[in-house]
Amino acid sequence: MRSRHILLAAAFVLVMTVAGLAQPPPATLSQLELAVACAPPPTFDLPGEPLRIIGTQDAVPRSEYGERDLLVVNGGTAAGVQLGQQFYVRRANRFGLDESGRRRGSRTGGWIRVVAVNASTAIATFEHLCNDVVRGDYLEPFVAPVVPPGADRDEAPGEPDFTSMGMIVSGNEDRSEMGAGDFVLIDRGSEQGMVPGARLALFRDIGVAGMPLAALGEAVVISTSMTMSLTRITRSRDAVRSGDYIAPRR
């Protein structure tokens, strides 16, 4: 058994050396694109049986990993993993269960690139580290972020459409309070007409009978799923909270 482990380790070192010579230079992302890539995906759905990080190539076992670590993935070519493939590293939020008792979405720890692979295991290095990464974090295929034009600007075109209102669900890492520049998930997606680049007005019900909704700020849609959208707050007069309202600008 020991000799088998030594042979596997030697094979990984050889493949990593060749892969390191063959890798193209990483694409440069803007600061806003990096922030979008580090934001949560616009969905609460989690993959059924994803690949996971199970450790690092180190002399001692560790459960938390950093930028210089070589990560071990529990799947190889038999699971479709390919040399040079990139993956997001994500983790289901531990707190804030939804009404059905399921975990509320996930957070993004960063993304990695496969530098060595055999039939059952892969080795990967960090391309970018957003947050802490630990043993058991799961992988999803990396897709470079697409930022809508003008998403870095604070704009408020048109009037709010109060017939199509939605609600702010949570921020990054399932936070319940956010501010200007932060990303939030809302409960409206492509099925409700949301598209990247759409502008939203933010409002709050202050809970006083007879009082109208209070204007709170502005946001822009970054990406969508069928039922949720990732949005960026471009302006806020107060902390934006889970449960505040959004109204598309028309």
N, C-alpha and C positions, 0 to 999 in steps of 0.2 A: 504493500500500500504506500509506504514511504517513497519507494522508487517511482511509483506512478505520479505522486504529487510533484516530485522533482522534475520529471519529464514534462508534465503539464506546465510547470512554472517556466522551464527553459523554452518551451514552445511559445508561451506568451511573450517572453522577452524578445525572441526572434521576430515574431510578428509585429510587436510594438516598434521595434527598431525600423523595420521596413515601412510600417505605416507612418511613422514619424517623418520619414523622408518624403513620403508620397502625399502628405496632407496639403491641400491648398490653403493659402492664408485665410483666416476667418474674415467674414464680411463685417464691415464696420457699421454699427448701428448708432443712430443719434441718441442723445440722452432721453428724448421722449420715447423713441422706439424701445430702448432698454427698459424704461419704466413700464411701458405697455406689456412687454414680454414678461416682466416680473409680476404683473397684476394677476388676479385670479381669472380663470376662464369663465365665460358668461353662461354657466350652467351649474346646476347642483347635481347632475348625473355623474357618477363615478364609473370607471371601467370595471368590468366584471372580474377578470383574472389577469391583471396587468403584470408586466415584468417589474421586479423590485430590486432595490439596492440591498445587498446582503452583507456587505463588509468592504474592507479596503485591503490592498496589498501592503501589509505592515507586519512588523514582528510581534505586535501585541494586538489583541482584539479591541476595537473601539466602536462606539455606537454613533458618534458625531464626526462629521467629515468637513474638511476645508479645501481650499482651491488647489493645493498641491497634491492631494490624495489621488491614488489610482483606485477607482471604485470597481467593485465586483458586482456584476449583474447576474441574476439567477436564470438566464436564458442565453442561448447562442444561436447558431445557424439553424438548428432544428426548430427554433421558435421564430425564425424569420429575421433574426438580427444580422446586420451586415456591417462590414468594416467601413468606418467613416460615417455611419448613421448617427443622427443627432436626436436627442430626446429631451423633453422637459422632465424635470424631477419635481413631483408634487406630493402633497400629503393632505389627507382628508382632515378638515377642521375637527378638532376634538370637542369643541363647545358649540352651543347654539343649535340644538336639534330643531328640525322643523316640526310641524304639527303631527307628522306620521312617525316621529321618533328617529328619522334618518339624519345622518350627518349633513350639515349645510355646506356642501361644496368643498373646495380645496384651496390650498395656498401653493404658490410656486416657489420652490427653493432655488431654482436655476435651470441651466440646461447643460448637457454633456455631449461628448462625442466618443463613439466606440473606436478604440485604438487597437484592440486585439479581440479575437473571437475564435472559439472552437464550437463543437456541436452543442455543448450544454451550458457554456459560461461565456461571458464577455467581460472585458476590462474597458473602462471609460475614464476620460479626464474631463474636468470642468471647462466649459467654454465661458460660462459666466455664473457667478454665485450671487443670488438675490437675497437669500435668507439662510437660516440653518438647514442643513441636510442631515438626516439620521437614517439608521438602519430601518428598513421596511418601507421607506418612501417609494412611491410607484412611478413608473415611466409612461409618458405619452409622446407620440411622434412630435418632433419640433417643427413648427411652422413659423417662419419669420414674420414678425408683426407688420401689419399694414396700418399706417396711421392716416386717417382722413385728412385732406388738405385743410389747413386752418385750425387744427385741433389744439394748437398751442395758443390760440387767440381767444379772447373773451368777446363774444358776439351775441347779440340778441335780436335776430331778424324776425319780423312778423309778430303776431299776437299769440299768446298762449291759447291752446285749444283745450278748454275745460271739459269737453265731452270725451276726451281720450286720456284721462289722467291715469297715472300709475303711481307706484310707491317705491321708495328706496328700501332695499332689503338689507344690505350690509356693505361694509368696506373690505379692504384687503385684510386677510387674516381674520375675517369675521368680525371686524371692529364695528361698533355701533355709533361712533362719532367720527366725523371726517371734516376736512377743511379744503380750501382752495388748493388745487393741484393734486388732490387725492383721487383715487379711483373708487367707484361704487358700482354695485350691481343693482339693477332695477328689475321689476317684475313685468317688463314688457319687452318682447323680442320681435323677430321678423313676422310672426303670425299676427302681431298687433300693428304692423306697419313701420316698425323701427328699422332704420338703415344707418350705416356708418356715416358720420358727419351731421346727423340730425341734431338740431339745437333744442334744448329743454329748459324751461323755467322751473325753478324750485320754489315750493311753498310749504307753509306749516300751518296746521290747525292749532291755534293757541289755546283752544279749549274754553273760550268765553262765549256764552250764548249770544247770538246775534252778530258776532264779529266775523268779518270775512277772513279768508286765508291770508296769512302774512307772507309777502314776497321775501324769499330767503336768498336766492342766488341764481346762477346759471350753470349749465352743464352741456357737454357734447357727447354724442354716442360714438364709441370707438369701435366696438365689434358686437355682433349679435349671435344668439342662438335662436331657436324657434320661440322660446318663451321668456328669455332673459336677455339683457344687454349689459355690457361693460361700458360705463360712462366715466368721463373725467370732469370733475368740478372745476369750472373756470372762474367762478366768483362766488363768494358767500359773505353774508353780513353777520353770520353767527355759525357756530358749529352745526354741520349738517348731520342729522340723526336718522337711524333706521326708523321707518314709519313716516318720514316726511314725504310730501307729494311731488310728482313731476307732471308737467304739462307740456306736450310738444308745441314748439312754435311753428306756426303756419304762415 
